[in-house]
Each structure stands twice: as structure tokens, then as C-alpha cells.
């Protein structure tokens, strides 16, 4: 008995311009596998006309199509709309084939890829040259060892005809519009190698393109860690036709892919040999590639999310950030007139920045005393032992070693970029209920921090211990906000309690413990239980596994995306509810668990000048947070009236949104 035929997929095509036209032709060539159900374009007249021609529905809004029975979305709209359309389609659990680029912004590319991976969706970016039969044959022979190890690649990529100037104004420049295809081919041919440096030189011969602050002719050279050297030359306008050639040189020989010509007929006379011209432009040259690309995408979707081909494509998605990163570096090299290390290019995510400067109330003793040099365990102000009689932060032989190590091991394995994004989406809407601060403190009577080797008392008691020790050493109304910070700093741990979190309750590894930046390599010399990071999927990620990862050196500590936990949640929650504690105090809450930075002085390559002041305040706070754990249990009921007054003073009285 023959197997049942595959279900015909329903497709929505977004964008009805030049690229959209190519995809419509490809869809028409696959009537057995896919049908065009929707077209979407901001030009409503065009959308309506094409819908009538194709016998499908139309809209100017993708939401209308997503609400219908659509299986796949093909994004072929204007370049600057790719990312929002991709995100909208993926968020609606639709498979997506998108024209390049996903985005010009590296952090947006990472976001789209991570969303597709987290939802286990088919997501392909349309670098159609990978589907070209000539280039695939070159790749097949290269992989077979026909020329041995690859030493050098030369690529020629010259366009014809010159695109309309209005088109060029919206495409992001020659690097993001043209050369990104070549950089993807280098990734394809090299087996996913990432170059270590790039040098670009260029010139603009067309005065109209020069007005766009772009170039029309360019040469780019890459150096790879393996020794591979790659070169690309490109031009916007080759008068003799569309010129696409590749030469691969290896230890045993050379492979080359030449231009497709309009004919195979060559005329030879006494005057010489007359060779046919190259294809006119890319629609003719890559007609087969566009159709092969769409066919493979449809087959990927039909294979299902549990298939081997789907698993391989999920892994292959990781190349997209590398390709955009390489493109950004190449453009930067041209603009700055120097070689650029690819590792210097990083994505700084759009995270909320501090709304005000550090409080001007900087005490004289912080300015004059080198806090780093103080041995606080020898100070009479603080207990020298924790409640178990051990030294503080003993992560090797503490009385709670098993519980603590298990918590950190789970944390280090599971705190990924994707996981943190999920928690932001879940918790930063602040829709988990309305409670007073004192009600939440009472809830924390039920929580003992599984990451803390120093205490096994409820967290609510530690909050008052910290606040009272600060109040003792920093008396007076001028610094009463500091007292309140001591009370509030750990309240975000309520995410681990079902009384507030309900169905979103988190295990403690996602709430407590030392924090660290995600999206970059861990500072293994400065974190506790460093060996457990090796089980984290981001540990070997081509971007997140690097020292800088998705950030730029000097980007500022406040611009790092931290592992999810009570610190970041509480900082954001206080800002959301209109808290008026000075920014110095809010930074104490946000960064007090970032021990690898403020205690071990790791991640300093991310520091900005303003972080020196932040560091002083965080270190000042942390000596009270840490060394108060050996203090006697305070009379909480007697203290509540004082702190209720501070809550009112700083805008935190009454019910708050959590």
C-alpha cells in the first residue's frame, strides 16, 4: 500500500516587489506541495490585484493571515521590515523562509534564531546561492578531498544591471545587500569556519551612490584561524553581464565554478573565438536555485520537527549571527580604513539603561578608603564566622555543600540566552499579583536559599539583618534609602514561591545564587563550581562562547544581560512601580549577587568609566549583606513601623505590582 500523500501546505507571501515575484514563480512550480493562500503588502492595490490573479486572500497586515490556516510565511518585503515580520510569524508558530538579511543588527539576528530554536520551528534565510547546482558540485568535490585541504578561495561577485537608485537607498549598503551573499558562500565552502580578521577597500564611481555614503566597487580579504585566506571582489555594475565565479585552491589542486552563459554555442572563425555572454542578471542566473531553495524549505516543513533534517537545520541556524557579524566587520574595515578583528564586533542588546546618574550623596569614607584593601573579616564591626562557625562563602566543605552544589550546577547548565529571554517575557509584565512589601517579606518566611552556604534561616530574617546592620553603620535620614535597600534586596526570591508565582513558580537555581552575564563566555576563574558551565548549550555557541560574546568591550556593566534571578527582577520591579530610591541603591540591588565582578574583578573588559562609582556602592552594600549573616535574629515586629515609614517615603507603600 502506498503511503498517504503529504499535506499541501498553505503559504503566506509577505512583500510583492522584486523578490516576492521570484517566490511567486517558485510557488507556482510546486502546485503539488504548496498553495499560495495569502499575499500581504502595504500597497493595498497591488495586494488586491495579485490576490485576484492568484486566487488567494490579501491584506496589508500580516496578523490577518496568521489568524487563518497558514503553515508557512515567506518574507520578501523591504529589508528594514524583515525582522519584525519574522518575529511576528515565529511568535505565531509558523515556519518561516525569509529573504536576507534577517536584520542588519546582530542582536536582532540572534533574537530571531533563538526564538526559532526555542519553538523548534523551521526557519531558513534565503541565501539562494547555496542551492545553486554548480556551487553545490564544487562543494561536493571539495568535501570529497579532491584538492586536499583548502588554502585559498577567490570569489568574483559583480552585479548587472545597476539596480534603481530608490531600491539602493533602502538596502543597507553594498556590504549588507550584496557581499553578505558572498560571506555566506565562504561559510558554506569552508565548512562553517569563522574568520579572525577582515580588510576591506572600496571606491564609489557613481556620484548618486556616493551621496548615500556607500560604495559601488569593493575588495575584501579574510584571514581564518586555520590559515585559510579568502578574497571577494564585487561591483554594482558589470556591463558585460552577471558575473559570479568561484575558485578554490587546495594542497592537491584547484576547483573552479565559472559563469553560466546564455548559450553553450561558441563561434570560432579566423577572427577568433566568439563566446556567448553571461546571464543578464540574478533572476536568470539563479532561477533554478530559487526553486530548489523553496522546494527544500517545503520538504523541511513536511518532514516534521522530530526529523533528522529538521535537527540539522536547527543546528545550521547558528551560522546566521556569524555571517552578519562578518558583514558588520567588513563594512567597519572599509569605513575605518584598517583591518578589523571579527571578535571585536558584538551585539549590544536593547536593554533598559539606568534612568538617572549615581546619587551625588557619595560619603567621604567611600571616597577616601580603598574598600578593596579592607579585610572585613578582621573588623570589629562584623562577625568573623557564619552561623555554622565556618568562614564566609565556603563552597568546598560547607555544612550545606550538597544542596549548594546541586543548585549551582543546575544554574550553570540551564541559564542560557534563550532561557533568560523567556523569563523576561514571563516576569517583566508584572502581572503576577498585587502585594505589599511586608506581605512579600512574610511569604519569604517559607524560603531558605539553597545557594547560600552561610545560613539556613528564612530569607525574611536575613533581609532585616542586612537592613539593621546598614542602619547601624549609616545612621540618619540622609542615608535611610540605604537602610531600605537592605530590606528589599532579596525580595525577588519570591519567584520561587507559589503564593505569588503560581503556575510560573521557578526552581531556586533560576532565582538565587551568584549571577553572571549570559551571552558571553563565563569567567571560569572567578565563578563558583565553574566546571558545570560545560553542560550549558551556550558554552560552545559560536558567539556566546567567546569572551565578549554579544557585547562590545567597554559597553558598561549596566548593559550586560545577567543570568535570571531575584536581583534583576527586583531592580526592574522597583523601577516599574515608581520607586524613588537613588540609582546608587537600585544598582546595589541589581548587582549585589554579581560576585565574579565586584569581588573577583572579572568581566572588567566590559566596564565603562561610570562603573567605578557603581562598584564602590555595590561593595559597600555587600559587606553588610554578607557579614550580617552571623548576626543575632532581630525583633522583626518591632522594626516594621520604621521600615513602613521608609516604604512610604520612597513610593513603595500600599499594593505593588509583582
N, C-alpha and C positions, 0 to 999 in steps of 0.2 A: 504494500500500500504506500502510495506516495505521501510525503509529508504535506501538511496544510501550507498554503502559500503565506508568505509574510504579509502582515497587515500593512496596507498602504498608509503611509504617514501623511499627516496634514501639515503643510508648511505655511509660515507667515514670512513674507519678504518685506523687510524694512528698508526703505530707500529705493527710489525708482530712477536714479540717474544712470551714469555710465556703467558702474559696477553692478547695479541692480539689473540692468538689461542683460548682462552676461549671465547672471544667475537665472534669470527667467528662461533664457535659451537652454541652459543646462537642465533646469527642472522639466522643460518640455521634452527633453530627450530621455527622461526616466518616468514615463507615464505608468509603468507597472509598479513602481516603488513609492512614488510620492506625488501628491497633488497640491497645487497652489491654492490654498484656501483663503488667504488674506493677503492684501497688499496695504502697506502703511507708508504714507508720505505726507509731509507738511503741506505740499502742494495738493490741495483737495481736488482741483480739477483734473490734474494728472492721475491721481489715485483713482478717481471715479472712472475716468476714461479707460485706464488699463484694466480695472476690475471688470468693466463691461466686456472688454476684449477677451479676457481670460476666463470669464465666467466664475469669478470669485467675489468675496466681500472686500470692502475697503474701509479705511478710517485714516484720520490724521493722528490718531492716538493709539499707541501700542496696547494700552490697557484693554481696549475693546476686543482685540484679537486674543489676548491672553485669557480673557474670560470665556472664550469659546474653546472648542475642542481642537487645539493646536498642539502638535507634538514637537515641532522644531521651529526655531526662529533663525532666519538668515539676516544678518545685519550688514547692510551695504549702503548705509546713509552717509551723511557728511562726516568727515573724520572726527570732528570735535564732539559728535553725538554718539560715537561707538560705545564708549564706556557706560554712559547712563542706560542705553538700550540693552547692552549686555547684562548689566546688573539687574535690570528690571526683569529680563527674561529668565535669568538664572534663579532669581528670587521666586519666580513663579514655577520653578521646577521644570523648565523647558530646556531641551538640548539646544545648543547654540553653535552656529557656524558664523564667524564674524570676519569681515574684511580686516586687513591690517590697517593701522595698528589697533591693538586693544585700547591703548591710550598712549599719549606722549609722556605721561607721568608714571614713573617707575612704581610708586606706591599704589597707584590705581591698578596697574597690571597685576601686581602681587595680590591685591584685594580680589580681583576678578578670578584669578587662578585658584586662590584659596577657597572662594565661595563655591566654585565648580567642584573642587575636590571634596569639600566638606559635605556637599549634597550628592556626591558621586554621580555627577551629570556629565554627559558628553559635551565637550567644549573644544572646538577647533578654531584656530585663527588661519585665515586664508592666505598662506604663503604658497601660491599655486605652483611655483617652480619645483617644489618637492615632488609634485605629481607628474612632472614632465618626463616623457618616456626616455629621452636622450640623457637627461641628468640622472635618472634612476639607473640607467645602464652603466653610466660612468661610476656611480656609487657602488653598484653591484660588483663591478670588476675591482674597484678599489678595495672593497671589503674581502674579496676573494684572495687578495695578496698579489694581484697581477703585477704591481710595480713595487711591492715591498712596503716598507714604512714610508709614510707621507712626509716629504720635506718642505714642499712649497706648493702654493696654489695661486694661480693668476686668474682673475676674472675680469671680463670686459662687459659693461652694462650701459649701453648707450641707447637712449630713447629716440623715438620718431613717431609722429611729428612733435614739435613743441606743443605741449598742452595749452589750452586757453589760459590767459593770464588770470582771469577770475577764478578758474579752478586752482591755479597755483597758490593764490592768496589764502586758500583755506586748507592746504595740505600739510602745513607744518615744516616746510623746507625740504631741500633735496635729501638730507640725511634720513628724515622720518618718512618721506614719501617714496623715494627710490632706493637709496642704499640699504635700507632696512631689509629689503628682499635679498640683497647680496650677503648681508651679515647672517641672515637665516640660512642661506645656502652654505656658508662657511661652517655654521653649526652642523648642518646636515652632513657635509662631506668629512668633517673632522671627527665625527662621532660624538658631538656634544662638547668638544673642548672649549674652554673659556679663555680668550686671550688675556695676556697680562698687561699689554700696553698697546697703544694705538697712536699713529701720527697721521694727520690729515693736512693736505694743502689744497687750495682751490682758488678759482678765479671766476668772476662773472663777466661774460661778454655781452650779455643782454641788459641794456640800461633799465628796462622795466622791471626785470627780476632783481637787479641791484637795488632798486628803490624798496624792495621787500626785505632788504638786508639778508639776502640769500645769494647763493652762487649757482652757476649752471654747469660748471666743469670742476671735477674733483678727482684726486687720487688719495687712496687710503692704504696704509700699511699696518699690519698687525704682527706682533710677536707673541708666541704661545710658550707656556712653560715647558712643553715637550721639545721645543726647538723649532717647531713649525713656523714658517713665515708665510703670510698671505697678503696679497695685493689686489686691490679693486680700483679700476678706473671707470669713471662714469661721466656722462654728459646728457643734458636735457634734449639735445637736438643733433641727431646724426642724419645728415641729408641723404645718405645712401640707403637708409632702411633701419629696421630694428635689429640691433647688434647685441647678441647675447652669446658669449663664448666662455668656456672654462678650460683651463689647462692645469693638470695635477702632475707634479713631478715627484718621483719617489726614488728609492735606492736602486731599483731594478729597471726603471723605465719611466714612461710618461703616458698619461691618458689625456685625451682632449675631446671636448664636445664643441662642434662647430655650429654655425648658424644654420637654421632651416631656410632654404631658398624657395622662391616661388615656383621653381621647376627643377627637375633633375637634368634637364637637357642643356648640354654645353656645346656651343658652336665653335669649331676650330677651322680657321682659314689661314691663308698665307699672311693675313694681317695679324693673326694671333688667336688667342682663345677668348671667347665671349662667355662669361659666366652669368647665370641669372641673378637677379637682385635678391637681397634678403627680404623676408616678410616685411610688410609695410609697418605694422605696429603690433603691440602685445595682444590685442584681441584675436588676430590671425595666428600669431606665434603660439599662443597658449590656449587655443580653443579646446584641444584635447585635454590639457592639464586641468582647466576649469571643470570639465565634465568628470574627469577622473576624481578630482578632489571632492565634488559633490557626491559622487557615487560612493566613495569610501566613507564619507560622513554618514550617509543614509545607512550603509551597511553597519557602521559602528553603532548607530542608534538601535537598529533592528537586532543586533547581536545581544543587547541587553547589558545591564550593569554588572552582572556576575561573570561576563565573558572575559577570556584572556585578552582579546583585542581592546576591550574597554580598560582593563587594568594597565595595559601598555600605554594607552593614550593618556590615562591619568598621570602616569609617570612622566610622559613626554611633555606634559603641560609646563613642567618646571623650566623648560628652555625659554619660555616667553619672557620672563623677567631678565634673563641673561642677554637676550637679543636686544631688548630695549635699553638695558644698561650699556651695552656695547655701542649702540647708536648714539646715546647721550654723550658717551666719552669721545666718540669720533667727532661729533659736532663741536664739543668743547675744545678739542685739539685744534680744529680749524679756527675757531674764534680767538683762542688764546695764543696761537702760533707756537705750540710746543707739544711734546709727547705727553700723553695722559695715561696714568696707571688706571686700569679698569676698576681696581678695588677702591679708588678714590671716589667713584660715583656711587651715591647711595640715595635711597628714597627716604625723605623725612615725612612721615605720615602727618596728615592734618589732625593734630591733637590739640586739645584746648590748652592755650597758654595762660600763664598767670595774668590775672586782670589788673594787678597793681604791683608796685615795687615793694621790696622788702621794707618792713616797718623801719621808720627812721629812729625808733627808740632803741638804739644799739647801746647796751650798757658798757660802761667804761672797763669793767673787768674782762669782758669778752674781747675788747679791742687790745687790752694790754697783756693778757695772759695767753700763752701758747697752750691751748687746750690739748693739742696733740701730745704735748710733753708731760701732761699730768698723769701720775699713777694714782688713779682714783681708788684703787683697792687699798692704798696706804693712807687715804684721807680719813680723818676722824668723822667726817660728815656722813660716811657711808659704811654699811656693813661689809665686811670682807668676805663673807660666805653667804651662799644662798640658803634657802630654808632646809636643805638637806645636809648642810655642812660642807658642801663642795665649793670649788671655785666657780665663778660665773661662766656661762656658755661652754660648759664641758660637754662636748659632743662625742666623746670617746668612751667614757666609763661612768656616765651619769646613772643615777638611780632609775631614770626613765628611758634608758638607751634604746630598748626595743621599740617602744611606741614612737619615740622621736625619729629614729632612723627610718621606720616604715613610712612615716608621714612625709619626710623629705624625699625619699626615693620615689614615691608616687608623684609628688610635686614636680620633681625634675624631669620625670618621664612624660608627664601629661600637660605641662604648661607650654603650649605651642602658640604660634601666632593665630592659628585658626581658633583655638580654644579661647584665647583672650578676647578675640573679636566676638565670639558667641556670648561671652559673659557681659561685654559692653552692651550688646544688643538686649540682653535679658535684664540687666540691673540698672542701667543708666536712664531708664524711663521713669524710675522711682514710682512704680505703681504697685508696690508690694504691701501697701497699707499706710495708715497714719497713726503714729505713736509719739508720745512724749519721750524726751531723752531719758527721764527717770524710769519710764516703763521698759525701755530697751535695756537699761542697766540691770533692772530686775530680771529680765529674760536671761542675761548673761550669768546669773547665779547658776544656770544649768550647764555652763560650758567651762571645761578645763582644757587649756590649749595643749594639743597633742604634739606641738613642735617645740615646746619650751622645756629644757632640761632643768630649769631652776625652780619651778613651782608646780604644785598640783592642787592649787586652790582655785575657786571660781574666778573667772576673769573680772567680774564686777568688783571684787575686793582689790585686785591689782590696780584697777582704774583709780580708786580712791587713794591707794598707797602712793601712786605716782603723783597725783594731784597735790596731796598734802605735803609730800617731800619738796615739790617745787614751791609751794606756798611758803614753806618754812625758810627756804633759801632766797626766795624772791618775793618778799613781803610787800604789801602796799597796793593801792589801787592802780598805780601806773602799769603794773605788770599782772593784773588779775586775769587778763586774757591768757597768760601763760599757765595760770592755775587751771583754767578751763580746758586748755589743750590737754593737760594731763588726764583730766576726767574723760575726755572724748576720744582719745587717740585710738582706742581699741574697739570702739562700739561697732565697727563694721563687721566684726566677727559674728554678728547676729545672722549673717547669711548662712551660717551653719546650723541654725535653729529653725525647726519647722513652725514655731509660733509666729514668726514673721515671714520666713522664706516660703512656707507652704510647699507646693509642688516643685519649686525651684531650689529647694534646700541643697546646699553643697557639702561635699565631704571636706574635712578640715584641710586637706592638702591644697585645696583651692581657696582657702580663706586665711590661714595663719602662716607663720614662719617668715624667714628672711626672703626678701624679694630680690629680683634681678631683672634686667631688661630682656624682653623677648625680641626675636628678630635679629639677633647677633650672637656670636659665639659666647658661651659662658666664660667668665674669668675663673678658670678651674683652680687657680692658686689661691683664690680669695673666698670661695664658697664652701659651705659645709657639705659633706657627702658628694664630692664632685664626680665620682665615678658613675653615679646614677644618671648623669646627663647623657651618657652614651646611648641610652634607650629612648631618647627623645627624637621623634622624626625630624625635627628641625636641626638636629646636631650635624647631619650630613647634607643639609639643604645647600644648594649652590650659592645662595645669598645669605640666608640666615646663619649658616655655619661659619661665616667669615667674621673677622674681628670687628669690623664696622657694621657688617650686615646691611640693614636697610636704612642706616643713618649716615650722616656726614660727621667727620671729626669736628669737634667744637660746636656741635649743634645745640648744646645746652642740656643739662640733666633734666630740666622740666619737659623737654621734648622727647624723652625716651618713653616708649610704651612698656610699662612694667608688667611683670607677671601678675596675674589677677589675684587680688586678696583684699583684706579689710582696709589696708592703707589707702589705695586708690579709690575704693568705693566710698570711704568716709570723707575723703577730700572732696570728691565730686558731689556727694550728698549735701555737705555743708554749703558748698557754693550754690547748688541748686535751690536750697532753702533760704538763701539770702543772708547767710551768716556774715557778721561784720568783724570777726576776729582778724587781726592784721595778717597779711600774706606770710610773714615770717612764721606765725603759728600754724597756718594751714600747711605750709611746706614741712613743718615738723611732723604733722600727721601723715602727709603723703609719703615722706621719705624715711621715717624712723626705722623701718624694717630693712632698709637698703644697706645692710651691714657691709657687703662687699665694697661699697663706695665710701661710706662715711667712716668705717672702722679700718678696713684693709686697704683703702685707697686704690681700688681697682676701678676700671672704666673712666679713668681721668682723661683719656683721649676724647671723651665726649664733652668735657667741661667747657662752659663759656665763662667770661670774666665775672658775671654776676653770681656764679655758683660758689665763689669763695665766701660770700656773705651768707648764702644759704647754708653752706657746710658748717659755719660757726654755730648757727642757731640749732641745727639738727644735732650736732654733737653735744651742745649744751643740754638739749632736751634728753638725749639718750642716756646720759649718766643718771638721770632721775628715773627713767623708765627701767633701766637695767638694775641699778643698785638698790632700788627701793624694794626689790623682791625678798630681801631678808628682813624687812621691817615687820613690826607687830601689826596685827589686823586692826584697822581703825574702827571707830564707832560711826558706822555709816549713817544711821538715822540722825545722829547729832550734827552731821556735816551737811545733810541735804539742804537745809534752808540757805546756807551760804552759797552753794552752787546753783540753787534755783534762782537766786538774785543775779548771778553771772549769766545764766542762760537767758534771762530776760534782757539784760544789758546788751548782749551780743546777738539779739534777734532769734534766739532759739527756744523761746518759751512756747508752750502750747503744743498742739499736734504738728508734727513734721511729716513730710512725705519720704518714705523709705523705699 
